[in-house]
């Protein structure tokens, strides 16, 4: 069953991949970027995937502490407002 829960939005990077090739022409100006698998501090066993922002992608490391930040965008097809979770590296 899928569901939601309240969280402080803090976690730790468990795995990271550096994306160097755009998967779509509209993303060409976004590379390189880091995508991380993050363990959520207040939800043991929960892992969330997201982009890492605010740090040089080459410098992102396993074990880095992170906090969630949200990018607000509009779906161009539906006009729906979306909040996309991303991760920002923070000092401990």
MARBA-3410 file (N, C-alpha, C, O; in Angstrom, 1 decimal):
92
0.8,-1.2,0.0,0.0,0.0,0.0,0.9,1.2,0.0,1.9,1.3,0.7 ~ 0.5,2.2,-0.8,1.2,3.5,-0.8,0.5,4.4,0.1,-0.7,4.4,0.3 ~ 1.3,5.3,0.7,0.7,6.3,1.6,1.7,7.4,1.8,2.8,7.4,1.3 ~ 1.3,8.4,2.5,2.1,9.5,2.9,2.4,9.6,4.4,1.7,8.9,5.2 ~ 3.4,10.4,4.8,3.7,10.6,6.2,4.4,11.9,6.3,5.0,12.4,5.4
4.3,12.5,7.5,5.0,13.7,7.8,6.4,13.4,8.2,6.7,12.4,8.8 ~ 7.3,14.2,7.7,8.7,14.0,7.9,9.4,15.4,8.1,9.0,16.4,7.5 ~ 10.5,15.4,8.8,11.3,16.6,8.9,12.1,16.9,7.7,12.6,18.0,7.5 ~ 12.2,15.9,6.8,12.9,16.1,5.5,14.4,16.0,5.5,15.0,16.6,4.7 ~ 14.9,15.3,6.5,16.4,15.2,6.6,16.7,13.7,6.3,16.0,12.8,6.5
18.0,13.6,5.7,18.4,12.2,5.4,19.9,12.2,5.1,20.6,13.1,5.4 ~ 20.3,11.1,4.5,21.7,10.8,4.2,21.8,10.1,2.9,21.0,9.2,2.6 ~ 22.8,10.5,2.1,23.0,9.9,0.8,23.5,8.5,0.9,24.6,8.3,1.6 ~ 22.8,7.5,0.4,23.2,6.1,0.4,23.9,5.7,-0.9,24.7,4.8,-0.9 ~ 23.5,6.3,-2.0,24.1,6.0,-3.3,23.9,7.2,-4.2,23.0,8.0,-4.0
24.9,7.4,-5.1,24.8,8.6,-5.9,25.3,8.2,-7.3,26.3,7.5,-7.5 ~ 24.7,8.8,-8.3,25.1,8.6,-9.7,25.3,10.0,-10.4,24.4,10.9,-10.1 ~ 26.3,10.2,-11.2,26.5,11.4,-11.9,26.0,11.2,-13.3,26.4,10.4,-14.1 ~ 25.0,12.1,-13.7,24.4,12.0,-15.0,25.1,13.0,-15.9,25.2,14.2,-15.6 ~ 25.7,12.5,-17.0,26.5,13.3,-17.8,25.9,13.5,-19.3,26.4,14.2,-20.1
24.9,12.7,-19.5,24.3,12.7,-20.9,22.8,13.0,-20.7,22.1,12.3,-19.9 ~ 22.3,14.0,-21.4,20.8,14.3,-21.2,20.0,13.2,-21.8,20.3,12.7,-22.9 ~ 18.9,12.9,-21.1,18.0,11.8,-21.6,17.0,12.4,-22.5,16.2,11.7,-23.2 ~ 16.9,13.7,-22.6,16.0,14.4,-23.5,16.6,15.7,-23.9,17.3,16.4,-23.1 ~ 16.4,16.2,-25.1,17.0,17.4,-25.6,16.7,18.6,-24.7,17.6,19.5,-24.6
15.5,18.7,-24.1,15.2,19.8,-23.2,16.0,19.8,-21.9,16.0,20.8,-21.2 ~ 16.7,18.7,-21.6,17.5,18.7,-20.4,19.0,18.9,-20.7,19.8,18.8,-19.7 ~ 19.4,19.2,-21.9,20.8,19.3,-22.3,21.5,20.3,-21.4,22.7,20.1,-21.1 ~ 20.9,21.4,-21.0,21.6,22.4,-20.2,21.6,22.1,-18.8,22.2,22.9,-18.0 ~ 21.1,20.9,-18.4,21.1,20.5,-17.0,22.2,19.6,-16.6,22.5,19.5,-15.4
22.9,19.0,-17.6,24.0,18.1,-17.3,25.3,18.8,-17.1,25.5,19.8,-17.7 ~ 26.2,18.3,-16.2,26.0,17.1,-15.4,25.2,17.5,-14.1,25.1,18.6,-13.7 ~ 24.5,16.4,-13.6,23.8,16.6,-12.3,23.9,15.2,-11.5,24.1,14.2,-12.1 ~ 23.7,15.3,-10.2,23.8,14.2,-9.4,22.4,13.7,-9.0,21.6,14.5,-8.6 ~ 22.2,12.4,-9.1,21.0,11.8,-8.6,21.3,10.9,-7.4,22.2,10.1,-7.5
20.6,11.0,-6.3,20.9,10.3,-5.1,19.8,9.4,-4.6,18.6,9.8,-4.8 ~ 20.1,8.4,-3.9,19.2,7.5,-3.2,19.4,7.9,-1.7,20.5,7.7,-1.2 ~ 18.4,8.5,-1.1,18.5,9.0,0.2,17.7,8.3,1.3,16.5,8.0,1.0 ~ 18.4,7.9,2.4,17.6,7.3,3.5,17.1,8.4,4.3,17.8,9.4,4.7 ~ 15.8,8.3,4.6,15.1,9.4,5.4,15.3,9.1,6.9,15.0,8.1,7.4
15.8,10.2,7.5,16.2,10.1,8.9,15.0,9.6,9.9,15.3,8.8,10.7 ~ 13.8,10.1,9.7,12.8,9.8,10.6,11.8,8.7,10.1,10.7,8.6,10.5 ~ 12.3,8.0,9.1,11.5,6.9,8.5,12.4,5.7,8.1,12.7,5.5,6.9 ~ 12.8,5.0,9.1,13.7,3.9,8.8,13.2,2.9,7.7,12.0,2.6,7.7 ~ 14.1,2.6,6.8,13.8,1.7,5.8,13.2,2.4,4.5,13.0,1.7,3.5
13.0,3.7,4.6,12.5,4.4,3.5,13.6,5.1,2.7,14.4,5.8,3.3 ~ 13.7,4.8,1.4,14.7,5.5,0.5,14.0,6.2,-0.6,13.0,5.8,-1.1 ~ 14.4,7.5,-0.8,13.8,8.3,-1.8,14.9,8.8,-2.8,16.0,9.2,-2.4 ~ 14.5,8.7,-4.1,15.5,9.2,-5.1,15.2,10.6,-5.5,14.0,11.0,-5.5 ~ 16.2,11.4,-5.7,16.1,12.8,-6.2,17.4,13.4,-6.6,18.4,12.9,-6.3
17.3,14.5,-7.3,18.4,15.2,-7.7,19.1,15.9,-6.5,18.4,16.2,-5.5 ~ 20.4,16.1,-6.6,21.1,16.8,-5.5,21.4,18.2,-6.1,21.9,18.3,-7.2 ~ 21.0,19.2,-5.3,21.1,20.6,-5.8,22.0,21.4,-4.8,22.2,21.0,-3.6 ~ 22.6,22.5,-5.3,23.4,23.3,-4.4,24.8,22.9,-4.1,25.5,23.5,-3.3 ~ 25.3,21.9,-4.8,26.7,21.4,-4.6,27.2,20.9,-6.0,26.4,20.3,-6.7
28.4,21.1,-6.2,29.0,20.6,-7.5,28.7,19.1,-7.6,29.1,18.4,-6.6 ~ 28.1,18.7,-8.7,27.8,17.2,-8.8,28.9,16.3,-8.6,28.7,15.2,-8.0 ~ 30.1,16.7,-9.0,31.3,15.8,-8.8,31.7,15.7,-7.3,32.4,14.8,-7.0 ~ 31.2,16.6,-6.5,31.6,16.6,-5.1,30.6,15.9,-4.2,30.9,15.7,-3.0 ~ 29.5,15.5,-4.7,28.5,14.8,-3.9,29.0,13.4,-3.5,29.5,12.7,-4.4
28.9,13.0,-2.2,29.5,11.8,-1.8,28.4,11.0,-1.0,27.5,11.5,-0.3 ~ 28.6,9.7,-1.0,27.8,8.8,-0.1,28.1,9.2,1.3,29.3,9.4,1.7 ~ 27.1,9.3,2.1,27.2,9.7,3.5,26.9,11.2,3.8,26.7,11.6,4.9 ~ 26.9,12.0,2.7,26.5,13.4,2.9,25.2,13.6,3.5,24.2,12.9,3.1 ~ 25.0,14.4,4.5,23.7,14.7,5.1,23.0,15.7,4.1,23.6,16.6,3.6
21.7,15.5,4.0,20.9,16.3,3.1,19.5,16.7,3.8,19.1,16.1,4.8 ~ 18.9,17.7,3.2,17.5,18.1,3.5,16.8,18.3,2.3,17.3,18.6,1.2 ~ 15.5,18.0,2.3,14.6,18.1,1.1,14.3,19.6,0.8,14.1,20.4,1.8 ~ 14.4,19.9,-0.4,13.9,21.2,-0.9,13.0,20.9,-2.1,13.1,19.9,-2.7 ~ 12.1,21.8,-2.4,11.1,21.5,-3.4,11.2,22.5,-4.6,11.3,23.8,-4.4
11.2,22.0,-5.8,11.1,22.9,-7.0,9.7,22.9,-7.4,9.0,21.8,-7.6 ~ 9.1,24.1,-7.6,7.7,24.2,-8.0,7.7,24.5,-9.5,8.3,25.5,-10.0 ~ 7.0,23.6,-10.2,6.8,23.8,-11.7,5.4,23.5,-12.1,4.6,23.0,-11.3 ~ 5.1,23.9,-13.3,3.8,23.7,-13.8,3.9,22.6,-14.9,4.7,22.8,-15.8 ~ 3.0,21.6,-14.8,3.0,20.6,-15.9,2.5,21.3,-17.2,1.4,21.8,-17.2
3.3,21.2,-18.2,2.9,21.9,-19.5,1.7,21.3,-20.2,1.0,22.0,-20.9 ~ 1.4,20.1,-19.9,0.3,19.4,-20.5,-1.0,19.7,-19.8,-2.1,19.9,-20.4 ~ -1.0,19.6,-18.5,-2.2,19.7,-17.7,-2.4,21.1,-17.0,-3.5,21.4,-16.6 ~ -1.3,21.8,-16.8,-1.4,23.1,-16.1,-1.3,22.9,-14.6,-1.4,23.8,-13.8 ~ -1.2,21.6,-14.1,-1.2,21.3,-12.7,0.1,21.8,-12.1,1.2,21.6,-12.7
0.0,22.4,-10.9,1.2,22.8,-10.1,1.8,21.6,-9.5,1.1,20.8,-8.8 ~ 3.1,21.4,-9.6,3.8,20.3,-9.1,4.9,20.7,-8.1,5.5,21.8,-8.4 ~ 5.2,20.0,-7.1,6.3,20.2,-6.2,7.2,19.0,-6.3,6.9,17.9,-5.8 ~ 8.4,19.2,-6.9,9.3,18.1,-7.1,10.4,18.1,-6.0,11.1,19.1,-5.8 ~ 10.5,17.0,-5.2,11.4,17.0,-4.1,12.8,16.8,-4.7,13.1,16.0,-5.6
13.8,17.5,-4.1,15.2,17.4,-4.5,16.0,17.5,-3.1,15.4,17.8,-2.1 ~ 17.2,17.2,-3.2,18.1,17.1,-2.0,19.2,18.2,-2.0,19.8,18.3,-3.0 ~ 19.3,18.8,-0.9,20.4,19.8,-0.7,21.3,19.3,0.4,20.9,19.0,1.5 ~ 22.7,19.3,0.1,23.6,18.9,1.1,23.8,19.9,2.1,23.8,21.1,1.8 ~ 23.8,19.5,3.4,23.9,20.4,4.5,25.1,20.0,5.4,25.5,18.9,5.3
25.5,20.9,6.2,26.6,20.5,7.2,25.9,19.9,8.4,24.7,20.3,8.7 ~ 26.6,19.0,9.1,26.0,18.3,10.2,25.9,19.1,11.4,25.4,18.7,12.5
END
